């Protein structure tokens, strides 16, 4: 299985989804359907450590890169997510260079950072101290760090944030961004798209990939055309709800048509 960082290095468009259902099956289904990555969403998902690590395992089983969104900038939670074996960590609502530097310190071992050291966790094969002398350097190389820019303050400080070493990606929260621009929920508004376009242009200049969240194919296409490199399409809860809803509507419409012609 490729890490998320390797996927970005291939310079291709990546498609994934958010995972909020506390069951590894949800991750496995997405992976077997061909998704490139799954975002284990502990910011909005309803699970704790036990189910979160199972979702990471589910991603691994299906050959899908795991991105772990922690609920906030928290040194312990960032390190724990990586100890679980996630190939990338995502931190929401970053607004400054100082915050970005804190994330890097939490996600990287010495000499790049101050990540807590325990070679006996899942990411180290449960015994890296004895069996993997390259564990720390490999973890620093392979761990992908993604910061979410979700408001005008983060945008205004974006150039300084992008100067931080070892930053791999920026993920835009379009709904929070629309609210910050004074037009909550209007994610297809030209003002939101223009803000996204500006983020992509500035990040491209620093060779930092940009991702975004989409809930329709038109949105995903628009972001791709702007230059967004990875899109998280929907949430497992949303995808399941839509599938049941659309099936019911289609079937009932057929039944109504037959009854009308009877």
Helices and strands as residue ranges (DSSP letters): H 4-9, E 14-19, H 24-32, E 37-41, H 49-61, E 65-70, H 75-83, E 88-91, H 97-107, G 122-124, H 128-131, H 135-142, E 144-149, H 152-156, H 158-162, E 169-172, H 174-180, H 190-204, E 209-214, H 217-226, E 230-235, H 236-261
